[in-house]
Amino acid sequence: MKINILGLTNPLFSIEENNAVSLINDIYKLKDTQTNINDVPKENTRLQNLIKQYCGTIGGECYSTEGMPALASQPKEKAFTRADNCANGGHLSVFGHFVATLELVDIPKALCMLLNNNHINNTSERSMRYTNMKNACTPDDLILYDKWKEIFYNKIEKTYSEKYPQIFTKSLITKKANENARYIISSYYKTRMVYTNDIREFTNISRTIDYVLSLGEDMPSFLKGMKEELSEFNILLKGTGLVFQYFNDQREKSFSLLSKNNKVINTYYGDCIADTYKMSLSCIAQLQRHRFLNISIAFDKTPNFFIPEILKDDKKLVDEWLKDCNQNADRFPQATLANVNEIAPANLIIKKDYERLCNSVQQELCMVCLEQAKRIAENMDENNPELKQQFARLTGSRCLWQEGFKCPTPCGYVEGVKCTRKI
């Protein structure tokens, strides 16, 4: 694994260290090679002092009559003292002002999902919908991936290319085959992601990892499968200087993605919606892009797996698919179904379903959103007739029902418009 620091907050006001980027230890400068854990520094005092001076200076804004110019001209010792007082007193929001952007290289996809569920972040991640899995997964996974990629390619070509030859070109079929074949790959495959967050959140992430590693055999199975990677990531993260061990943070140490006690919530359909449904791990990673959703997942005792729609008319292929999934169940293939707990205001659920009912969206997510809209419309509190009507109209892509809407990239075939496609 490797962490490349791509950017740090570079203070505009005058402080002792006037070039934040120069503070990055050599081990964290942009490289292609992986980091030797034994070479990782235990701390980065210069960077931490910069962070304390910057955040401590800003922390004075709350009770300063003169504002930032006066605060910035104060001796740095005052800023250090203020930062220490904030840290010890649990007033940690001031540390949210210092932001770092990291490239995380060869990080497990499952760990990306844990990080992405944090509401405070920005992320750009390599897409396995558009890139090949070569060099990203184990040799055994790659064999399965290539096997199913060929099967999906042939099924898609047979089902759609004769009917829509101008649309289903070799390029599109290949992309759709990639998209479906990745379901068979373990969720621990290695990827890369650019991740931006602030000091408070980096510290909370590190402390959460410390806690889950201390659980030993009681660690949730989903985390246990990447125990070594969690430990390695935490060592690298601490070595950057972006983790502050002395924060007095009383928040519960847990990953928000994993439902507490593996619980499935009770549903409620009103101005605020609490909904639960099954979705593959691959699809959950897509759902996480909607930062306004409160998402957690719970696993069934006996694993079940998503079956791509394009396979369902062939029992032999379905049986073979489930066999391959079950043989690797302990490594959580991306087809593994989880119970998704989704909570958000109704208007934001509408916004999400509105955007995801489209041919360009992953087929599974499109279908889940279509079914969700129908379910909510049927069960919506009768005191909310307007919301009920808004969900009821979501019966296909918005180009089907939204008056005056013109799609900038029309899919060109009826199954795409009606959200009845198999891929």
C-alpha positions, 0 to 999 in steps of 0.5 A: 500500500502507498499514500501519496500526499497530493495537497495540504492547506497552505496558509495565506497568512504569515506563519513560521512554515510558509510552504506546507508542501515542503513539510511532506517527508520524503517517504510521502512524496509522489511515487509509484513504488509501495512504501516499506512499513519499516521506513514509515516515520512515527511522527511529522512534528514540523507538519503537526506544528504547522497544523496547530499554529494554523488551526490555533490562530483560526480558533481565536476568531470566535472571541476576537474583536479585531479578527484574523489580521490581528490573530495572525500577527500574534506570537505562534506560542499563543496559537499553540496554546489555543490549539492545545486547549481546544484539543484537550477540551474536545472543541475539535471543529477548529481542526476541520479547517486544515485539509489534506488530499491523499492518493491511496494506492493499492487500497482494498475496495472494502476499505474505500467503502468504509472511508466513503461512508464518512459524510465529510470527504471528497473522493475520486476513485478508479472505476471498475465499470470502465477499467479492466481488473488486471493487476487489481485482484488475485490470480484466482479472482482474475480467472473468474473475472475473465471467465464471466466477462466472456459469458456476459459479452456473449449474452449481451451480444446475443440479447441486444446487438442484433436488435440495436446494432447501432447502439450495442457496439463492441465497445459498449458490450465490452463495458457492460461485460466488465460492469457485470463481471466485476460482481464476482471479484472479492471486495478486497481487490486493490484499487486507488483513490484520491481522498480529501478530508480534514485533521479531525476526521483523519484522526477519527478514522485512525482511532476507529481502526485502532479500536476495531483491531483491538477486537481480535476475533470479535471483529466483524467478518467484513473487517477481519478479511482485511485486518492486515490492510487496516493495520498497514493503512493506519501506520501509513496514515499516522506517519503523515502527521495528519493524526493527532493522538491527544484529541479529546474526542468522545465520539463512538469509535465505529465505521458508520457503514456497518450497522451497530449490532448488525441491525436492520432498521424499522421502516417509516415513510413520511416527511423523513424516510427510513427504508431498508432493502437488499443490495450488492456490495458493488451497488452500495459503493455506487449509492454512497455517492449520495452524501446526503443519505445516512447509509448503514449495512447489515449482513445475513448469517447465510450469504446471498448473492445478486444475480445479474438480470442478463443471466436469469433466463439460463438456469445453468448459468445462474447455478454456476454463478451462485456456485462461484460466489459461494466458493468465495463467500468468505472473501465477500464477492461484490455480488454479496447482498447486504441489508441496506438501511437508508435514512434521509428526508423524503425530498432527498430520496426523491432526488436520488431516485430521480437521478438514478432512474436512467439507462447510464446508471448501473442496472441493479441500482436503477432497479432498486430505485424503481422498486423503492419509489413504488414501495414508498408511494404505496406506503406513504403516510396519507397525510403526505399526498403530495409526496405520495404523488411525487414518488408515484410518478417515478415509473421510468427514466425522467425522459419518459415522464418529465415534461419538456426534458431533453436528455443530452445523451439519449440511450436510444432504446425503449428498454433503457427509457422504461428501465426494463433493461437487463444490463 
